[in-house]
């Protein structure tokens, strides 16, 4: 009977992740940002899995003493979106990550840049691989071309394009963030909430301004109506005065005519008066 070496495992059934604690809060915050932003952006999609600091089991004879741990952040496309305790390749139709991000630290940088990079290139054949140092902000990305990782050229903002996610990755306020093809920042849940609150406040402000303008227009219309009524009243008063003057003139004329007639009756020539 053959003896199974202790450094070889034969995973059975549900396999739990076996990752060491994250080195700093910066690393934890960065993973949370990447996970949260992508899940919020793709909230209506059910064809992907995004994981952070989670073990990927890729061989049934995977050695425990290998210099390999699960990626800090990875995305698998065209798979079921559900919770997992780990990513077990042979239980996932032999799907490997489409994108991996490693967060560098003093103790892991050499492994991330060499050992893990070789595994992702040669075994996983992961199309997009990035690394980022949350402290120094060192950032690099690679795309698999004919089986070999080639550096991804940065755009004018220093962002790197991920063909798998159809998004840019770039440093913003000392964090690695996603950007849409048009350059728009993919927001965190808080940023999204703040944006919605800001937009709601702007809409409320615009509504108040519109109501104020409408009230001012109504006030101006009332003032115009009032002025028109006053003008009409003045015109009526002027017409009334003109009528009164005309009536007075008519009465004066009639009195003059009666006086002349009276003089004629008396035989007096009014022209001699």
ROLUM-943272 format. One line per field, with one value per residue: residue in one letter; x, y, z of N, C-alpha, C in turn. Coordinates in pm, 1 decimal. Layout:
code	[A:...]
nx	[X:...]
ny	[Y:...]
nz	[Z:...]
cax	[X:...]
cay	[Y:...]
caz	[Z:...]
cx	[X:...]
cy	[Y:...]
cz	[Z:...]
//
This chain:
code	[X:X:X:X:X:X:X:X:X:X:X:X:X:X:X:X:X:X:X:X:X:X:X:X:X:X:X:X:X:X:X:X:X:X:X:X:X:X:X:X:X:X:X:X:X:X:X:X:X:X:X:X:X:X:X:X:X:X:X:X:X:X:X:X:X:X:X:X:X:X:X:X:X:X:X:X:X:X:X:X:X:X:X:X:X:X:X:X:X:X:X:X:X:X:X:X:X:X:X:X:X:X:X:X:X:X:X:X:X:X:X:X:X:X:X:X:X:X:X:X:X:X:X:X:X:X:X:X:X:X:X:X:X:X:X:X:X:X:X:X:X:X:X:X:X:X:X:X:X:X:X:X:X:X:X:X:X:X:X:X:X:X:X:X:X:X:X:X:X:X:X:X:X:X:X:X:X:X:X:X:X:X:X:X:X:X:X:X:X:X:X:X:X:X:X:X:X:X:X:X:X:X:X:X:X:X:X:X:X:X:X:X:X:X:X:X:X:X:X:X:X:X:X:X:X:X:X:X:X:X:X:X:X:X:X:X:X:X:X:X:X:X:X:X:X:X:X:X:X:X:X:X:X:X:X:X:X:X:X:X:X:X:X:X:X:X:X:X:X:X:X:X:X]
nx	[85.1:61.3:207.5:70.6:219.2:253.0:250.2:80.0:-244.7:-574.5:-839.8:-1173.8:-1513.8:-1668.3:-1438.3:-1254.3:-1130.7:-783.6:-621.1:-367.5:-389.0:-458.0:-196.9:-202.0:-431.1:-459.0:-437.4:-666.0:-869.4:-831.5:-899.0:-1168.6:-1268.2:-1224.9:-1383.0:-1636.2:-1690.2:-1693.2:-1899.5:-2112.6:-2118.0:-2179.0:-2425.6:-2657.2:-2582.0:-2534.2:-2338.4:-2075.9:-1796.8:-1650.6:-1376.6:-1196.1:-882.5:-890.8:-854.8:-740.3:-791.0:-622.2:-525.8:-565.0:-363.1:-236.3:29.0:82.9:301.1:375.2:489.8:258.1:-34.4:-385.7:-513.6:-517.6:-725.9:-964.8:-1134.1:-1376.3:-1521.1:-1831.7:-1958.8:-2143.0:-2296.3:-2251.3:-2216.2:-1904.2:-1677.4:-1421.3:-1221.4:-1249.3:-1101.5:-1152.9:-1410.5:-1544.8:-1592.7:-1337.7:-1262.5:-1056.3:-935.5:-1021.1:-914.4:-666.8:-559.4:-286.5:-184.0:90.4:345.8:610.1:686.0:572.8:618.0:825.8:740.2:488.2:564.9:714.4:692.8:407.6:327.2:431.6:280.2:21.0:52.1:145.6:4.0:-260.5:-322.2:-429.2:-579.6:-550.8:-332.2:-252.5:-54.2:-33.9:90.5:-19.5:108.4:347.9:238.7:312.1:242.4:141.2:62.8:-33.9:-94.1:-196.0:-29.6:-3.7:56.4:239.4:305.8:262.5:356.9:104.0:37.8:22.2:-244.5:-293.0:-357.1:-227.8:-359.0:-442.5:-559.0:-808.4:-881.9:-1050.2:-1238.7:-1331.3:-1269.3:-1082.1:-800.4:-672.4:-482.7:-631.6:-667.3:-484.9:-570.0:-637.3:-846.1:-1144.0:-1221.9:-1457.5:-1487.2:-1521.9:-1386.6:-1509.2:-1522.6:-1568.2:-1794.9:-1774.2:-1997.1:-2067.2:-1984.7:-2156.8:-2401.3:-2366.1:-2350.8:-2608.6:-2754.7:-2653.9:-2739.9:-3015.4:-3046.4:-2967.7:-3173.4:-3389.0:-3317.5:-3321.3:-3593.9:-3702.2:-3597.0:-3725.1:-3989.5:-3972.2:-3906.8:-4142.6:-4325.7:-4230.3:-4278.0:-4553.7:-4610.3:-4505.7:-4683.0:-4921.6:-4864.4:-4839.6:-5099.2:-5230.7:-5117.6:-5220.9:-5490.8:-5499.0:-5417.1:-5630.0:-5830.4:-5741.7:-5768.1:-6042.5:-6121.4:-6011.3:-6160.4:-6408.3:-6372.8:-6330.1:-6576.1:-6732.7:-6627.1:-6696.3:-6968.2:-7007.9:-6916.5:-7109.5:-7332.5:-7263.9:-7264.2:-7530.0:-7646.1:-7541.4:-7662.1:-7931.4:-7924.5:-7860.4:-8086.5:-8278.8:-8204.1:-8253.3:-8523.8:-8584.1:-8517.6:-8263.1:-7951.2:-7720.0:-7467.6:-7392.7:-7342.4]
ny	[-120.6:211.8:505.8:817.1:1124.7:1376.7:1635.8:1650.7:1698.7:1569.7:1700.2:1675.3:1705.9:2002.8:2261.0:2456.1:2793.0:2876.4:3097.6:3329.5:3592.3:3926.8:4166.2:4442.7:4712.8:4867.1:4684.9:4529.9:4725.8:4792.2:4557.1:4538.3:4766.6:4708.2:4474.7:4570.4:4782.5:4655.6:4468.4:4638.4:4779.8:4572.0:4483.5:4384.0:4162.5:3809.2:3636.7:3600.8:3567.2:3718.2:3733.5:3773.1:3748.8:3467.3:3117.0:2944.0:2635.0:2434.4:2191.2:1847.8:1728.7:1922.4:2080.7:2148.7:2291.0:2453.3:2760.9:2929.9:3113.9:3200.0:3443.7:3800.3:3941.3:3840.5:3764.2:3566.5:3490.1:3417.3:3229.2:3093.0:3324.8:3318.4:3252.3:3134.4:2910.8:2875.7:2868.1:2606.9:2454.0:2212.0:2164.1:2359.8:2343.1:2349.1:2611.5:2896.7:3202.6:3503.1:3747.4:3872.5:4036.5:4124.7:4237.3:4405.5:4356.9:4398.2:4141.0:3975.3:4062.3:3964.1:3700.2:3749.6:3879.1:3693.8:3395.6:3362.2:3498.9:3336.2:3105.4:3199.6:3266.1:3027.9:2804.4:2877.3:3040.2:3293.8:3569.7:3851.9:4013.5:4190.8:4394.3:4573.3:4807.8:4905.4:5087.5:5206.0:5262.6:5139.8:5010.7:4780.3:4601.9:4313.2:4140.4:3835.8:3710.1:3496.8:3298.8:3420.3:3667.5:4005.9:4342.4:4581.6:4872.3:5201.1:5447.0:5800.5:5891.8:5717.9:5484.2:5134.3:4907.7:4660.9:4393.4:4186.0:4269.7:4490.7:4741.6:5015.4:5003.6:5197.2:5431.8:5618.9:5870.6:5739.8:5477.9:5168.3:5170.2:5115.5:5222.4:5334.5:5276.8:5533.7:5688.3:5749.3:5728.6:5426.0:5402.8:5360.5:5201.9:5393.2:5629.3:5618.2:5639.8:5893.6:6039.3:5999.7:6124.4:6382.8:6437.0:6424.3:6638.5:6842.9:6822.9:6887.4:7148.3:7261.5:7228.5:7393.5:7637.3:7655.7:7669.6:7907.2:8081.1:8052.0:8155.5:8417.0:8490.7:8471.4:8670.9:8890.3:8884.0:8934.8:9192.6:9319.6:9287.7:9434.2:9686.0:9721.8:9725.3:9958.5:10141.6:10116.2:10208.0:10471.4:10558.7:10533.7:10722.6:10951.4:10955.2:10990.1:11242.9:11387.1:11352.8:11487.1:11745.8:11790.2:11778.6:12002.8:12200.4:12177.9:12249.4:12515.9:12625.5:12593.5:12763.2:13005.8:13023.8:13043.6:13281.7:13461.8:13428.5:13530.9:13799.5:13877.6:13852.8:14069.8:14268.8:14342.2:14370.1:14128.7:14151.7:14404.4:14419.9]
nz	[0.0:-94.6:46.6:119.2:74.5:327.3:241.9:30.4:-84.2:-109.5:-202.4:-89.5:-159.1:-32.0:-16.0:196.9:194.0:234.3:331.9:439.6:695.0:584.0:523.6:589.8:675.6:451.3:240.7:284.8:260.6:-7.6:-145.7:-74.9:-201.7:-477.4:-508.0:-425.1:-606.7:-860.0:-829.2:-783.0:-1024.9:-1199.6:-1111.9:-1222.1:-1355.5:-1380.3:-1448.7:-1360.6:-1132.4:-856.1:-645.5:-334.2:-171.1:-162.3:-173.7:-461.6:-579.1:-786.3:-855.9:-786.8:-656.3:-523.3:-361.2:-17.4:64.3:-138.9:-287.5:-303.9:-284.7:-276.8:-514.8:-446.8:-551.7:-787.7:-1097.4:-1250.2:-1552.7:-1726.5:-1558.2:-1278.8:-1066.7:-740.5:-386.0:-258.4:-89.4:-164.8:-464.6:-668.0:-916.2:-1064.4:-990.5:-1108.6:-1379.8:-1483.8:-1507.4:-1505.7:-1351.3:-1528.4:-1489.9:-1272.1:-977.0:-787.0:-469.8:-377.0:-127.7:113.5:184.7:-5.9:-265.0:-440.2:-486.1:-600.3:-835.1:-969.8:-905.2:-876.9:-1103.6:-1305.3:-1260.5:-1313.7:-1578.8:-1709.3:-1607.8:-1515.9:-1728.2:-1735.2:-1881.5:-1817.3:-1599.4:-1310.8:-1088.8:-779.4:-550.6:-247.6:-82.1:-199.2:-441.6:-675.3:-991.8:-1233.4:-1535.9:-1729.0:-2033.8:-2175.0:-2447.1:-2706.5:-2520.0:-2351.4:-2109.7:-2183.7:-2131.1:-2053.1:-2225.5:-2087.7:-2085.3:-2152.4:-1899.7:-1742.3:-1693.4:-1721.7:-1963.5:-1936.5:-2121.5:-2063.3:-1871.8:-1995.0:-1902.3:-1763.8:-1541.8:-1284.6:-1084.5:-834.5:-609.5:-444.6:-450.6:-618.3:-889.9:-1089.3:-1419.9:-1657.3:-2018.1:-2128.0:-1951.2:-1714.2:-1362.5:-1187.6:-935.6:-574.4:-337.4:-146.2:-274.4:-490.1:-358.5:-250.4:-488.0:-588.5:-386.2:-416.7:-678.5:-633.7:-460.4:-633.1:-823.0:-660.5:-597.9:-853.8:-904.5:-708.1:-794.8:-1041.2:-951.5:-812.5:-1022.4:-1170.5:-991.4:-980.3:-1245.8:-1246.4:-1063.7:-1203.1:-1419.0:-1288.1:-1200.2:-1447.5:-1538.2:-1343.5:-1396.7:-1653.7:-1598.3:-1444.7:-1637.2:-1810.8:-1643.1:-1604.9:-1868.4:-1898.4:-1711.2:-1829.9:-2064.2:-1951.8:-1835.8:-2073.2:-2192.0:-2007.7:-2036.4:-2300.1:-2270.3:-2106.0:-2278.6:-2474.3:-2328.9:-2264.2:-2517.1:-2583.3:-2391.6:-2479.1:-2728.9:-2656.1:-2521.2:-2725.0:-2885.3:-2714.2:-2701.2:-2963.8:-2966.4:-2818.0:-2989.1:-3007.1:-3148.0:-3141.9:-3233.9:-3180.4:-2919.3]
cax	[0.0:144.0:187.6:48.5:299.8:172.5:240.0:-11.5:-383.5:-674.3:-961.0:-1299.9:-1631.6:-1652.2:-1302.4:-1246.9:-1013.9:-675.6:-536.9:-318.9:-450.5:-400.8:-87.9:-236.2:-565.0:-455.7:-465.8:-807.1:-951.5:-819.2:-979.0:-1310.2:-1301.9:-1233.7:-1499.8:-1759.1:-1712.7:-1729.7:-2031.0:-2211.8:-2125.4:-2240.5:-2529.5:-2762.1:-2522.9:-2524.5:-2250.5:-1936.8:-1765.1:-1537.4:-1334.0:-1081.7:-806.2:-956.1:-769.1:-777.6:-737.1:-614.4:-475.8:-603.4:-240.6:-174.0:112.9:61.8:420.4:406.3:491.9:142.3:-160.3:-485.4:-497.4:-583.0:-852.3:-973.5:-1266.1:-1401.5:-1636.1:-1913.3:-1982.9:-2257.9:-2270.5:-2298.4:-2114.4:-1816.4:-1577.4:-1293.8:-1242.9:-1195.1:-1106.1:-1215.8:-1552.8:-1597.2:-1574.9:-1198.3:-1248.1:-957.1:-967.0:-996.0:-833.9:-612.9:-485.1:-212.7:-144.7:227.9:394.8:753.1:706.9:513.5:643.5:904.0:654.8:384.6:623.7:780.8:629.3:266.0:314.2:455.5:163.4:-92.7:82.0:168.0:-95.3:-393.0:-339.1:-517.6:-549.2:-509.8:-270.9:-207.2:-14.5:-42.6:140.8:-100.3:192.1:432.0:153.8:365.1:128.6:179.2:-35.3:12.9:-195.1:-139.5:-20.0:61.9:103.8:340.9:257.3:320.7:312.0:-6.0:80.4:-72.1:-297.5:-239.0:-378.9:-154.6:-446.1:-416.0:-683.9:-836.8:-966.9:-1147.0:-1345.9:-1368.9:-1254.7:-946.3:-758.6:-580.9:-470.2:-711.6:-663.3:-399.4:-635.5:-655.7:-988.2:-1191.3:-1274.9:-1530.1:-1416.6:-1527.2:-1307.6:-1586.6:-1483.1:-1668.6:-1803.6:-1802.1:-2136.8:-2083.5:-1977.3:-2279.8:-2506.0:-2341.2:-2387.3:-2754.5:-2800.1:-2618.6:-2831.1:-3148.0:-3041.4:-2967.0:-3307.6:-3474.4:-3280.1:-3375.8:-3739.5:-3729.4:-3568.4:-3833.6:-4108.2:-3948.6:-3922.5:-4284.4:-4390.3:-4191.4:-4350.5:-4693.7:-4612.9:-4492.6:-4806.9:-5021.7:-4830.2:-4876.5:-5245.6:-5268.2:-5085.5:-5316.5:-5619.3:-5482.5:-5417.5:-5768.6:-5906.5:-5706.0:-5828.7:-6187.2:-6134.4:-5985.6:-6276.1:-6518.1:-6347.4:-6352.7:-6721.9:-6783.7:-6587.4:-6780.4:-7102.7:-7003.2:-6907.2:-7240.3:-7423.1:-7226.2:-7311.6:-7676.2:-7678.5:-7511.0:-7764.3:-8056.0:-7906.3:-7872.3:-8228.0:-8351.9:-8171.9:-8322.5:-8665.4:-8594.1:-8480.6:-8124.8:-7853.5:-7611.4:-7336.3:-7359.9:-7316.8]
cay	[0.0:332.2:607.0:949.0:1226.4:1472.2:1764.4:1638.2:1691.9:1519.7:1766.2:1604.8:1787.8:2146.7:2289.2:2591.0:2873.8:2861.7:3213.8:3399.5:3725.0:4035.3:4227.6:4575.9:4762.6:4917.0:4571.9:4495.5:4831.5:4786.1:4443.7:4574.1:4863.5:4639.6:4387.3:4648.7:4859.7:4568.3:4410.6:4743.6:4806.1:4455.8:4434.2:4315.4:4047.0:3687.3:3546.9:3619.4:3553.6:3799.1:3692.4:3842.8:3673.8:3336.5:3014.3:2875.5:2498.6:2404.5:2055.7:1755.2:1693.3:2050.6:2067.1:2250.9:2371.9:2535.0:2905.3:2984.5:3138.5:3251.3:3584.5:3899.6:3973.1:3776.1:3761.3:3458.2:3523.9:3308.0:3130.5:3127.3:3420.4:3265.9:3253.2:3017.8:2905.8:2876.3:2839.8:2473.9:2453.6:2092.0:2169.4:2477.6:2316.7:2381.0:2753.7:2972.3:3346.7:3583.7:3860.5:3861.3:4151.0:4097.3:4355.6:4381.8:4395.4:4366.9:3996.7:3898.1:4122.8:3876.1:3587.5:3800.3:3919.6:3582.3:3264.9:3368.9:3540.2:3217.7:3016.9:3259.9:3262.3:2894.9:2705.7:2936.2:3108.3:3407.1:3670.8:3981.7:4006.9:4321.5:4404.8:4709.6:4823.5:5010.1:5186.1:5282.0:5286.6:5071.6:4953.4:4723.5:4507.6:4227.8:4067.4:3713.0:3711.1:3372.9:3224.9:3493.7:3797.2:4126.5:4460.8:4660.8:5013.7:5292.2:5558.5:5930.2:5909.3:5615.1:5370.6:5015.2:4853.0:4519.1:4343.5:4091.5:4342.3:4607.6:4854.1:5056.4:5005.0:5308.7:5481.0:5738.4:5901.0:5638.0:5347.5:5111.7:5182.5:5084.8:5333.1:5291.4:5313.2:5679.0:5755.5:5772.6:5646.8:5334.3:5446.2:5270.2:5213.0:5522.5:5733.8:5610.0:5697.2:6038.0:6095.0:6000.8:6230.5:6509.8:6457.3:6453.0:6775.6:6931.1:6821.2:6965.2:7288.4:7306.1:7237.6:7515.9:7751.6:7663.0:7719.1:8048.7:8154.2:8052.0:8251.2:8550.4:8516.8:8496.6:8803.1:8990.0:8883.7:9008.0:9334.9:9368.4:9295.4:9548.0:9807.5:9733.1:9769.5:10098.4:10219.5:10117.3:10296.9:10609.3:10588.8:10556.4:10851.4:11054.0:10957.9:11050.0:11387.5:11442.7:11358.6:11596.3:11870.7:11805.6:11812.1:12141.2:12286.0:12174.2:12330.6:12655.3:12664.3:12606.4:12884.2:13120.1:13029.7:13091.5:13425.2:13534.1:13424.1:13622.6:13934.6:13901.1:13876.2:14205.6:14359.0:14385.5:14297.3:14074.8:14190.2:14536.2:14410.4]
caz	[0.0:-106.0:149.5:62.3:143.5:403.1:174.1:-83.0:-39.2:-202.2:-155.4:-105.8:-133.8:-15.9:30.0:250.0:160.9:331.9:307.5:559.6:712.8:504.0:598.5:641.9:643.5:313.7:152.8:303.3:200.8:-152.5:-193.0:-58.4:-306.0:-606.8:-506.4:-417.0:-729.6:-971.5:-803.3:-802.7:-1169.1:-1264.4:-1021.7:-1298.4:-1423.1:-1301.1:-1523.8:-1321.1:-990.4:-812.5:-513.5:-275.8:-71.8:-162.5:-231.9:-585.0:-584.7:-929.5:-876.0:-681.0:-585.5:-492.1:-242.5:83.9:86.4:-255.9:-263.0:-374.1:-216.4:-369.1:-552.6:-361.7:-618.9:-919.0:-1160.3:-1345.6:-1636.7:-1780.8:-1454.5:-1195.1:-958.9:-612.8:-281.7:-257.3:17.5:-235.0:-607.3:-696.1:-1062.4:-1122.2:-959.0:-1178.8:-1523.1:-1514.5:-1538.5:-1430.7:-1354.0:-1648.0:-1444.0:-1136.5:-922.7:-664.0:-394.2:-335.2:4.4:124.4:198.3:-116.2:-396.5:-526.3:-525.8:-691.6:-962.9:-1038.0:-888.8:-911.4:-1242.9:-1388.2:-1246.7:-1385.2:-1722.1:-1765.9:-1564.0:-1521.8:-1856.8:-1708.4:-1984.1:-1763.5:-1467.0:-1262.1:-948.6:-726.5:-414.8:-182.0:-12.9:-293.2:-559.7:-794.1:-1065.5:-1362.8:-1588.3:-1837.6:-2109.0:-2231.4:-2592.6:-2750.2:-2405.2:-2275.5:-2063.1:-2239.7:-2055.7:-2108.5:-2231.6:-2020.1:-2163.1:-2111.3:-1756.0:-1670.9:-1668.9:-1800.4:-2015.2:-1920.8:-2228.4:-2007.2:-1804.0:-2075.7:-1811.5:-1727.4:-1402.8:-1265.2:-947.3:-807.2:-466.5:-382.7:-455.1:-751.6:-920.5:-1224.5:-1498.2:-1776.8:-2141.7:-2152.4:-1849.9:-1591.4:-1248.3:-1135.2:-795.8:-464.1:-295.3:-79.2:-377.0:-567.4:-274.1:-244.1:-618.2:-596.3:-296.0:-479.6:-791.7:-579.2:-410.5:-749.6:-879.7:-570.2:-615.0:-983.2:-890.7:-631.1:-881.0:-1139.8:-881.1:-783.9:-1149.2:-1206.4:-901.8:-1025.4:-1370.7:-1210.5:-1001.6:-1310.8:-1496.3:-1207.6:-1203.8:-1581.1:-1541.4:-1260.8:-1471.9:-1764.9:-1540.8:-1406.6:-1762.1:-1860.3:-1555.8:-1639.8:-1999.5:-1875.2:-1644.0:-1930.6:-2153.6:-1875.7:-1829.1:-2207.5:-2212.0:-1924.6:-2101.6:-2420.8:-2225.2:-2060.7:-2398.2:-2538.2:-2246.0:-2282.6:-2651.0:-2579.0:-2317.4:-2567.0:-2834.5:-2593.5:-2491.3:-2852.0:-2926.9:-2625.8:-2744.9:-3089.4:-2935.0:-2764.2:-3094.3:-2987.6:-3234.4:-3055.4:-3286.6:-3128.4:-2777.0]
cx	[88.0:108.4:175.0:132.4:208.9:157.2:157.1:-152.5:-470.0:-808.1:-1086.2:-1414.4:-1600.7:-1517.4:-1295.9:-1121.5:-910.9:-574.2:-489.8:-389.3:-381.3:-302.7:-124.7:-380.6:-571.9:-491.6:-613.1:-897.6:-949.2:-902.8:-1127.7:-1354.5:-1319.3:-1357.7:-1628.5:-1791.5:-1759.2:-1868.5:-2141.2:-2229.8:-2200.9:-2354.6:-2640.3:-2708.9:-2513.9:-2429.1:-2103.6:-1922.0:-1642.8:-1503.6:-1213.2:-1017.6:-864.6:-866.1:-827.8:-709.6:-739.3:-560.3:-517.5:-481.4:-159.6:-97.0:90.3:183.3:461.4:405.9:378.3:25.9:-258.4:-463.1:-567.1:-718.0:-852.8:-1118.0:-1270.5:-1528.8:-1708.2:-1926.3:-2099.1:-2217.0:-2334.5:-2182.7:-2034.1:-1719.4:-1436.1:-1325.4:-1170.3:-1212.2:-1180.9:-1363.4:-1622.9:-1575.9:-1437.1:-1180.3:-1145.2:-993.1:-934.4:-908.8:-790.4:-540.9:-416.7:-171.1:-7.8:250.8:541.5:778.0:657.3:552.9:718.9:821.5:549.5:441.0:688.5:699.7:483.2:246.1:334.1:336.4:45.3:-71.7:78.6:61.7:-236.9:-425.1:-443.1:-482.7:-495.3:-455.8:-216.1:-148.8:-10.5:8.3:64.2:-18.0:271.3:356.4:215.6:251.3:177.5:72.5:17.5:-106.1:-128.4:-146.0:61.4:127.9:206.0:283.1:336.8:269.6:200.7:38.2:-22.7:-126.5:-242.5:-257.6:-299.3:-238.7:-410.6:-548.7:-693.1:-932.7:-1077.1:-1265.4:-1402.2:-1370.9:-1107.4:-924.6:-656.4:-583.2:-545.6:-717.2:-597.4:-466.3:-643.4:-805.2:-1016.2:-1243.3:-1344.3:-1454.0:-1417.3:-1451.4:-1380.9:-1542.8:-1598.1:-1678.4:-1813.1:-1949.2:-2161.8:-2080.0:-2104.2:-2396.0:-2490.8:-2381.2:-2538.3:-2812.7:-2774.3:-2712.6:-2971.4:-3154.6:-3042.3:-3105.6:-3402.8:-3446.4:-3335.5:-3527.4:-3778.1:-3706.1:-3677.5:-3960.7:-4095.1:-3964.6:-4069.1:-4361.7:-4358.3:-4265.2:-4496.5:-4708.1:-4601.0:-4621.2:-4916.6:-4995.1:-4865.5:-5026.7:-5294.5:-5239.6:-5184.1:-5451.7:-5612.9:-5484.5:-5558.2:-5854.5:-5875.3:-5768.4:-5976.9:-6209.9:-6111.9:-6104.5:-6394.9:-6500.1:-6372.9:-6501.9:-6783.5:-6750.7:-6673.9:-6922.2:-7110.2:-7000.7:-7042.1:-7339.7:-7393.1:-7276.6:-7461.6:-7717.9:-7654.6:-7617.6:-7895.9:-8046.2:-7921.5:-8017.2:-8311.0:-8329.5:-8245.7:-8470.7:-8686.2:-8554.7:-8341.8:-8033.6:-7737.0:-7474.0:-7293.9:-7331.2:-7170.2]
cy	[124.6:431.6:743.4:1050.3:1327.9:1606.2:1757.8:1625.1:1636.3:1577.7:1685.0:1700.7:1936.0:2177.1:2434.6:2662.5:2863.2:2973.2:3276.8:3533.2:3827.8:4115.0:4361.9:4609.6:4816.4:4805.1:4532.2:4598.1:4823.0:4672.1:4476.8:4670.6:4794.3:4551.4:4469.0:4722.9:4770.5:4509.3:4514.3:4773.8:4695.4:4399.0:4358.6:4194.8:3928.6:3586.2:3565.9:3589.7:3637.8:3761.1:3769.9:3761.3:3533.8:3234.4:2960.3:2738.8:2454.4:2266.1:1968.4:1705.9:1819.5:2040.8:2183.3:2341.3:2451.4:2682.2:2971.0:2999.8:3196.1:3397.5:3677.5:3939.0:3903.6:3774.7:3644.9:3493.7:3398.1:3192.7:3177.6:3222.9:3367.4:3269.5:3123.8:3027.1:2908.0:2857.6:2708.9:2448.2:2332.9:2080.4:2284.1:2464.5:2360.4:2524.1:2817.3:3120.7:3410.7:3704.4:3835.8:3991.6:4104.7:4229.4:4329.5:4424.2:4355.6:4217.0:3916.3:3946.8:4028.2:3758.0:3633.1:3828.1:3804.1:3452.8:3267.1:3408.3:3421.1:3121.9:3070.7:3254.6:3120.3:2793.1:2761.4:2990.1:3221.4:3521.6:3802.5:3966.0:4144.7:4306.0:4551.0:4709.8:4936.4:5116.3:5271.7:5323.8:5230.1:4995.4:4903.4:4623.9:4434.7:4158.3:3948.7:3716.8:3588.6:3300.7:3296.0:3629.6:3910.7:4247.3:4535.0:4806.8:5103.7:5395.4:5689.8:5957.3:5808.0:5492.7:5256.4:4948.7:4703.2:4476.0:4252.5:4162.7:4455.4:4732.8:4890.9:5030.3:5116.0:5355.8:5613.0:5757.1:5786.8:5500.7:5300.1:5106.6:5140.1:5213.0:5276.6:5334.4:5463.1:5758.6:5781.5:5675.8:5555.8:5359.6:5331.3:5287.9:5347.8:5636.2:5736.4:5670.9:5848.4:6106.2:6104.2:6110.0:6367.5:6540.0:6491.4:6596.0:6875.1:6939.7:6903.1:7114.7:7342.9:7322.7:7363.9:7640.5:7768.7:7717.3:7867.3:8133.1:8162.7:8151.7:8394.3:8588.1:8548.4:8634.8:8913.0:8999.3:8958.8:9157.6:9395.2:9384.2:9416.1:9679.9:9828.9:9781.3:9916.8:10188.0:10229.0:10211.4:10442.9:10650.3:10615.3:10690.8:10966.8:11067.6:11023.9:11201.8:11454.0:11455.9:11472.7:11731.5:11897.4:11845.8:11957.9:12236.8:12293.9:12260.9:12480.0:12706.8:12686.0:12732.1:13008.7:13135.9:13082.6:13241.6:13509.2:13539.2:13521.8:13768.5:13968.9:13926.2:14018.8:14311.0:14412.1:14301.0:14255.1:14115.1:14327.0:14535.3:14393.1]
cz	[0.0:2.5:83.2:139.8:213.1:332.1:47.8:-27.3:-149.2:-158.5:-185.3:-73.7:-125.8:47.8:74.2:202.3:272.7:311.1:438.5:574.2:624.9:589.3:659.9:608.4:501.2:215.6:162.6:236.7:48.8:-210.4:-184.9:-167.3:-441.4:-613.9:-511.2:-545.2:-843.9:-951.5:-820.3:-950.9:-1241.1:-1180.6:-1094.0:-1376.2:-1327.3:-1363.8:-1486.4:-1172.2:-962.0:-669.3:-465.4:-166.1:-52.5:-232.4:-362.5:-582.5:-730.7:-958.8:-758.6:-603.0:-552.6:-361.0:-145.6:100.1:-36.4:-219.3:-339.4:-278.3:-317.4:-401.3:-453.8:-419.5:-753.2:-966.4:-1258.8:-1421.8:-1683.0:-1681.9:-1369.4:-1083.3:-830.1:-513.0:-285.3:-140.1:-38.0:-382.0:-639.0:-845.3:-1117.3:-1084.4:-1032.1:-1329.1:-1572.1:-1564.4:-1446.3:-1437.8:-1488.5:-1614.8:-1300.1:-1101.8:-794.7:-600.7:-332.8:-190.3:9.6:126.1:79.2:-254.4:-489.9:-575.9:-626.0:-829.9:-1038.4:-1027.5:-932.6:-1057.5:-1336.4:-1380.2:-1325.7:-1536.3:-1776.1:-1729.1:-1576.4:-1660.9:-1844.0:-1802.9:-1929.2:-1621.6:-1430.0:-1121.6:-908.3:-583.8:-347.7:-111.9:-111.4:-418.7:-687.1:-860.6:-1200.5:-1405.8:-1709.1:-1902.7:-2177.6:-2384.2:-2635.1:-2633.3:-2319.4:-2234.6:-2126.9:-2162.0:-2128.7:-2110.7:-2164.1:-2117.7:-2105.7:-1962.2:-1673.4:-1638.6:-1763.7:-1837.9:-1988.2:-2030.6:-2174.5:-1943.0:-1887.8:-1989.0:-1801.4:-1578.8:-1388.1:-1121.3:-934.4:-656.2:-389.1:-372.0:-599.6:-779.3:-1063.8:-1289.1:-1621.5:-1902.0:-2170.9:-2046.7:-1720.2:-1482.3:-1207.8:-985.0:-697.0:-426.5:-228.2:-179.8:-459.6:-489.8:-265.6:-374.9:-632.3:-507.6:-357.7:-595.9:-742.4:-527.2:-525.4:-812.7:-793.5:-584.6:-746.0:-975.5:-814.1:-715.4:-985.4:-1074.7:-851.3:-909.8:-1190.4:-1120.6:-942.7:-1153.4:-1341.4:-1148.2:-1106.3:-1393.6:-1420.7:-1209.8:-1339.1:-1592.8:-1461.9:-1332.5:-1586.6:-1714.1:-1502.1:-1530.0:-1817.9:-1776.6:-1586.6:-1773.0:-1984.8:-1809.3:-1742.0:-2024.7:-2083.8:-1865.0:-1964.4:-2235.6:-2131.1:-1985.0:-2225.2:-2382.3:-2178.8:-2179.3:-2468.3:-2461.9:-2261.1:-2417.5:-2650.3:-2504.8:-2404.2:-2673.8:-2778.1:-2563.1:-2616.5:-2898.6:-2844.4:-2667.8:-2873.2:-3065.2:-2883.1:-2868.3:-3082.5:-3076.0:-3150.5:-3105.5:-3230.1:-2980.6:-2751.9]
//
